[in-house]
Amino acid sequence: MEEHRVQGQVVLPVFYGVDPSKVRNQISSFGDSFQDLIQRTSPTNDQVLRWKTDLREAGGIAGFVVLNSRNESEDIKNIVEHVCEVLDKKDLFIVEHPVGVNSRVQDLIKMS
């Protein structure tokens, strides 16, 4: 979320099995799980405040809500199509010599 605020990076949240308002307000079972995470990991107060701010912000961004899906593959297809449309409209910065990408590309090719 910081990159979104500072650099204008695109954020397209996917709310899978959770209502965005529950994320935004850190309530219900999402809020309970978030509190469990805080207790298990013992972050600093600054980290917790940043996480809460980021969750509030992410929960307020129009994204994809997938609740009680009957066709997850169709949901994923729609998300991917939307991401491709959004990325086509953005100028992408790609480093001249990316490191560690080749093995990922090979994995994707094998999946095709």
Summary of the structure (lengths in Angstrom):
residues: 112
radius of gyration: 17.2
end to end distance: 31.6
largest distance: 45.5
contacts: 229
relative contact order: 0.14
helix: 62%
strand: 5%
